Amino acid sequence: MKKGVIVSGLLVMALTLGSAVWATAASTDAIMTQVQNYTTTGDIHEEAAAEDLLAMLTSVNTAIAQGDHVAAQSLLEGFIHAVRGLDGKLISSTAAASLISAAESLSVSL
């Protein structure tokens, strides 16, 4: 049985599931949802930037599904680097800080 609570746009899991893969994939999905929401609100100013970030997160999901946590962490570092590069330009500083924090939390959990 899955249980979850939304806190500041992030999915914080209270799981009664024996799978760490589900928890990390769900966290990646939560970050993807944040990217989509920030695009809708205009905090990510260009659709192309959002699409690039979503593609990076899809690659993270693939690495996690394959059990390659080293690759997933490396891909998350790339995502964080990309967000930092867009901070204040194509992504609002508030959105960038939130996305970076979420990605760092996910990386630590792997």
Backbone as CSV, one residue per row, in Angstrom:
resi,resn,N_x,N_y,N_z,CA_x,CA_y,CA_z,C_x,C_y,C_z
1,MET,0.835,-1.164,0.000,0.000,0.000,0.000,0.887,1.237,0.000
2,LYS,0.630,2.171,-0.899,1.414,3.387,-1.012,0.728,4.493,-0.213
3,LYS,1.522,5.263,0.491,1.021,6.436,1.187,1.950,7.583,0.856
4,GLY,1.423,8.766,0.670,2.280,9.907,0.397,1.646,11.196,0.862
5,VAL,2.466,12.186,1.041,2.017,13.496,1.465,2.779,14.526,0.635
6,ILE,2.143,15.592,0.189,2.816,16.622,-0.586,3.316,17.704,0.377
7,VAL,4.594,17.997,0.327,5.189,19.032,1.161,5.990,19.945,0.253
8,SER,5.589,21.205,0.147,6.304,22.186,-0.677,6.539,21.670,-2.097
9,GLY,5.568,21.032,-2.685,5.689,20.553,-4.053,6.477,19.269,-4.206
10,LEU,6.975,18.716,-3.127,7.737,17.471,-3.202,6.924,16.349,-2.598
11,LEU,7.069,15.196,-3.154,6.387,14.033,-2.618,7.267,13.412,-1.551
12,VAL,6.767,13.455,-0.331,7.482,12.827,0.774,6.773,11.523,1.039
13,MET,7.518,10.442,0.986,6.908,9.129,1.036,6.864,8.547,2.436
14,ALA,5.693,8.065,2.760,5.569,7.164,3.901,5.118,5.866,3.254
15,LEU,6.056,4.961,3.055,5.786,3.785,2.239,5.592,2.543,3.088
16,THR,4.656,1.762,2.640,4.522,0.410,3.166,4.782,-0.501,1.977
17,LEU,5.907,-0.253,1.342,6.328,-0.971,0.142,7.769,-1.395,0.341
18,GLY,8.111,-2.533,-0.112,9.473,-3.013,0.070,10.418,-2.615,-1.028
19,SER,10.134,-1.596,-1.805,10.965,-1.301,-2.960,11.536,0.106,-2.919
20,ALA,12.850,0.214,-2.808,13.513,1.513,-2.861,13.438,2.094,-4.269
21,VAL,13.380,1.232,-5.284,13.273,1.714,-6.661,12.003,2.513,-6.837
22,TRP,10.894,2.039,-6.255,9.635,2.783,-6.382,9.771,4.152,-5.737
23,ALA,10.384,4.213,-4.567,10.513,5.477,-3.846,11.347,6.471,-4.635
24,THR,12.480,6.052,-5.200,13.322,6.978,-5.936,12.690,7.365,-7.263
25,ALA,12.026,6.436,-7.916,11.341,6.774,-9.161,10.229,7.766,-8.888
26,ALA,9.512,7.571,-7.791,8.437,8.501,-7.451,9.012,9.886,-7.176
27,SER,10.176,9.963,-6.552,10.805,11.254,-6.295,11.228,11.924,-7.593
28,THR,11.744,11.137,-8.521,12.089,11.694,-9.828,10.832,12.187,-10.526
29,ASP,9.756,11.427,-10.420,8.485,11.856,-10.997,7.999,13.156,-10.357
30,ALA,8.222,13.312,-9.052,7.831,14.542,-8.368,8.615,15.740,-8.902
31,ILE,9.907,15.536,-9.174,10.710,16.624,-9.739,10.227,16.942,-11.151
32,MET,9.867,15.907,-11.912,9.327,16.130,-13.254,8.036,16.938,-13.185
33,THR,7.211,16.629,-12.209,5.965,17.381,-12.023,6.276,18.834,-11.678
34,GLN,7.293,19.055,-10.842,7.708,20.424,-10.533,8.108,21.174,-11.795
35,VAL,8.902,20.539,-12.649,9.324,21.178,-13.903,8.090,21.553,-14.727
36,GLN,7.152,20.633,-14.852,5.936,20.915,-15.617,5.137,22.053,-14.995
37,ASN,5.014,22.039,-13.671,4.275,23.105,-12.990,4.957,24.453,-13.155
38,TYR,6.281,24.477,-13.034,7.013,25.730,-13.206,6.914,26.251,-14.636
39,THR,6.785,25.371,-15.584,6.588,25.799,-16.975,5.215,26.444,-17.123
40,THR,4.214,25.833,-16.513,2.849,26.368,-16.564,2.766,27.746,-15.903
41,THR,3.448,27.901,-14.758,3.379,29.175,-14.033,4.293,30.244,-14.616
42,GLY,5.159,29.872,-15.542,6.080,30.828,-16.139,7.404,30.945,-15.397
43,ASP,7.601,30.145,-14.348,8.875,30.165,-13.633,9.993,29.527,-14.459
44,ILE,9.633,28.645,-15.381,10.550,28.204,-16.434,10.027,28.878,-17.691
45,HIS,10.850,29.768,-18.253,10.372,30.701,-19.272,10.311,30.154,-20.693
46,GLU,10.997,29.052,-20.962,11.000,28.494,-22.314,10.691,27.008,-22.276
47,GLU,9.792,26.591,-23.137,9.396,25.181,-23.231,10.594,24.289,-23.548
48,ALA,11.501,24.779,-24.387,12.676,23.967,-24.763,13.541,23.664,-23.542
49,ALA,13.684,24.616,-22.658,14.470,24.385,-21.438,13.797,23.323,-20.578
50,ALA,12.481,23.416,-20.446,11.733,22.424,-19.662,11.859,21.037,-20.282
51,GLU,11.775,20.957,-21.605,11.891,19.666,-22.285,13.268,19.045,-22.056
52,ASP,14.307,19.872,-22.075,15.660,19.364,-21.820,15.778,18.825,-20.397
53,LEU,15.233,19.552,-19.430,15.280,19.101,-18.037,14.487,17.815,-17.854
54,LEU,13.329,17.728,-18.490,12.521,16.507,-18.392,13.239,15.320,-19.023
55,ALA,13.948,15.548,-20.120,14.711,14.465,-20.755,15.813,13.977,-19.818
56,MET,16.460,14.892,-19.116,17.497,14.497,-18.155,16.899,13.635,-17.048
57,LEU,15.736,14.040,-16.550,15.092,13.286,-15.469,14.590,11.924,-15.951
58,THR,14.186,11.838,-17.203,13.800,10.549,-17.778,15.008,9.619,-17.807
59,SER,16.169,10.154,-18.130,17.406,9.355,-18.120,17.737,8.891,-16.704
60,VAL,17.480,9.743,-15.719,17.690,9.350,-14.321,16.793,8.167,-13.981
61,ASN,15.510,8.261,-14.362,14.570,7.159,-14.119,15.053,5.864,-14.756
62,THR,15.563,5.951,-15.970,16.058,4.763,-16.670,17.236,4.146,-15.919
63,ALA,18.163,4.989,-15.483,19.325,4.481,-14.737,18.882,3.813,-13.439
64,ILE,17.930,4.412,-12.745,17.423,3.828,-11.500,16.767,2.483,-11.778
65,ALA,15.954,2.430,-12.821,15.258,1.192,-13.168,16.237,0.073,-13.503
66,GLN,17.398,0.440,-14.058,18.425,-0.539,-14.395,19.335,-0.844,-13.210
67,GLY,19.074,-0.189,-12.076,19.865,-0.430,-10.886,21.229,0.250,-10.899
68,ASP,21.420,1.182,-11.808,22.698,1.880,-11.936,22.628,3.216,-11.205
69,HIS,22.807,3.159,-9.889,22.681,4.360,-9.073,23.834,5.333,-9.273
70,VAL,25.004,4.822,-9.661,26.136,5.705,-9.946,25.802,6.586,-11.153
71,ALA,25.259,5.965,-12.191,24.856,6.739,-13.377,23.733,7.708,-13.031
72,ALA,22.778,7.273,-12.221,21.663,8.140,-11.834,22.178,9.366,-11.089
73,GLN,23.129,9.153,-10.179,23.697,10.286,-9.438,24.458,11.227,-10.369
74,SER,25.171,10.673,-11.321,25.900,11.490,-12.292,24.926,12.312,-13.141
75,LEU,23.848,11.682,-13.558,22.836,12.383,-14.347,22.148,13.472,-13.526
76,LEU,21.923,13.205,-12.250,21.341,14.228,-11.367,22.295,15.411,-11.212
77,GLU,23.602,15.144,-11.139,24.586,16.234,-11.082,24.509,17.081,-12.356
78,GLY,24.325,16.417,-13.499,24.153,17.145,-14.754,22.900,18.000,-14.748
79,PHE,21.819,17.451,-14.191,20.563,18.198,-14.064,20.776,19.434,-13.184
80,ILE,21.430,19.241,-12.043,21.688,20.352,-11.121,22.542,21.419,-11.810
81,HIS,23.571,20.994,-12.521,24.440,21.920,-13.249,23.633,22.710,-14.291
82,ALA,22.752,22.024,-15.008,21.923,22.691,-16.018,20.994,23.718,-15.373
83,VAL,20.367,23.342,-14.266,19.455,24.273,-13.582,20.232,25.488,-13.082
84,ARG,21.414,25.268,-12.505,22.233,26.397,-12.041,22.586,27.334,-13.194
85,GLY,22.851,26.760,-14.352,23.179,27.572,-15.525,22.013,28.403,-16.028
86,LEU,20.794,27.938,-15.770,19.602,28.645,-16.229,19.007,29.556,-15.155
87,ASP,19.517,29.449,-13.934,19.009,30.214,-12.794,19.080,31.714,-13.070
88,GLY,17.923,32.360,-12.954,17.856,33.802,-13.184,17.796,34.193,-14.647
89,LYS,17.940,33.204,-15.527,17.878,33.470,-16.967,16.581,32.901,-17.528
90,LEU,16.513,31.570,-17.608,15.306,30.919,-18.124,14.493,30.253,-17.023
91,ILE,15.029,30.269,-15.797,14.319,29.700,-14.647,14.389,30.728,-13.521
92,SER,13.253,30.993,-12.887,13.268,31.910,-11.751,14.169,31.351,-10.653
93,SER,14.737,32.228,-9.858,15.636,31.794,-8.791,14.924,30.901,-7.787
94,THR,13.665,31.184,-7.510,12.888,30.366,-6.574,12.708,28.955,-7.115
95,ALA,12.334,28.845,-8.391,12.139,27.532,-9.011,13.467,26.779,-9.079
96,ALA,14.537,27.476,-9.435,15.844,26.828,-9.531,16.273,26.265,-8.179
97,ALA,16.104,27.044,-7.136,16.492,26.583,-5.795,15.690,25.349,-5.390
98,SER,14.420,25.340,-5.698,13.561,24.200,-5.361,13.960,22.954,-6.137
99,LEU,14.216,23.093,-7.429,14.603,21.958,-8.260,15.969,21.408,-7.836
100,ILE,16.891,22.287,-7.528,18.224,21.855,-7.090,18.118,21.103,-5.768
101,SER,17.341,21.639,-4.844,17.171,20.990,-3.545,16.562,19.595,-3.696
102,ALA,15.548,19.483,-4.542,14.895,18.192,-4.771,15.859,17.186,-5.396
103,ALA,16.639,17.652,-6.384,17.600,16.754,-7.050,18.711,16.330,-6.103
104,GLU,19.179,17.240,-5.261,20.216,16.882,-4.286,19.679,15.868,-3.284
105,SER,18.446,16.061,-2.837,17.833,15.107,-1.900,17.708,13.727,-2.525
106,LEU,17.291,13.697,-3.784,17.162,12.423,-4.472,18.524,11.751,-4.619
107,SER,19.529,12.513,-4.989,20.867,11.957,-5.173,21.378,11.318,-3.884
108,VAL,21.162,11.980,-2.761,21.592,11.455,-1.461,20.867,10.162,-1.131
109,SER,19.616,10.035,-1.585,18.816,8.843,-1.248,19.188,7.618,-2.068
110,LEU,19.979,7.796,-3.121,20.336,6.661,-3.984,21.432,5.809,-3.387
